[in-house]
């Protein structure tokens, strides 16, 4: 449960004004309280501005990173597509035996890498 009695108290860090006391009619006291509250709000706004600026910088950085990643993925997709086209042409010209040799070679490399990493 909220320890403050009202939203206004929560906004002003629980600072409560006592309207029933004689001191609340003192204009200097009221002005001092207002100045304290304005200073508190000013600090909170400054902190909020700094946080929002940092968030903006992080968002711009992440967007730049994602754009670069998208470019890399597109170039990789193009490279892979060209490789697959060349492999298709090679398979049509030389028959299926080259494909089996290629599959056996890839399996041997994968097995070698597996045992090398396992060490």
Secondary structure in CASP SS format (residue, H / E / C, confidence):
PFRMAT SS
TARGET T0000
AUTHOR 0000-0000-0000
METHOD secondary structure of the structure
MODEL  1
X C 1.00
X C 1.00
X C 1.00
X C 1.00
X C 1.00
X C 1.00
X H 1.00
X H 1.00
X H 1.00
X H 1.00
X H 1.00
X C 1.00
X C 1.00
X C 1.00
X C 1.00
X C 1.00
X C 1.00
X C 1.00
X C 1.00
X C 1.00
X C 1.00
X H 1.00
X H 1.00
X H 1.00
X H 1.00
X C 1.00
X H 1.00
X H 1.00
X H 1.00
X H 1.00
X H 1.00
X H 1.00
X H 1.00
X H 1.00
X H 1.00
X H 1.00
X H 1.00
X H 1.00
X H 1.00
X H 1.00
X H 1.00
X H 1.00
X H 1.00
X H 1.00
X H 1.00
X H 1.00
X H 1.00
X H 1.00
X H 1.00
X H 1.00
X H 1.00
X H 1.00
X H 1.00
X H 1.00
X H 1.00
X H 1.00
X H 1.00
X H 1.00
X H 1.00
X H 1.00
X H 1.00
X H 1.00
X H 1.00
X H 1.00
X H 1.00
X H 1.00
X H 1.00
X H 1.00
X H 1.00
X H 1.00
X H 1.00
X H 1.00
X H 1.00
X H 1.00
X H 1.00
X H 1.00
X H 1.00
X H 1.00
X H 1.00
X H 1.00
X H 1.00
X H 1.00
X H 1.00
X H 1.00
X H 1.00
X H 1.00
X H 1.00
X H 1.00
X H 1.00
X H 1.00
X H 1.00
X H 1.00
X H 1.00
X H 1.00
X C 1.00
X C 1.00
X H 1.00
X H 1.00
X H 1.00
X H 1.00
X H 1.00
X H 1.00
X H 1.00
X H 1.00
X H 1.00
X H 1.00
X H 1.00
X H 1.00
X H 1.00
X H 1.00
X H 1.00
X H 1.00
X H 1.00
X H 1.00
X H 1.00
X H 1.00
X H 1.00
X H 1.00
X C 1.00
END
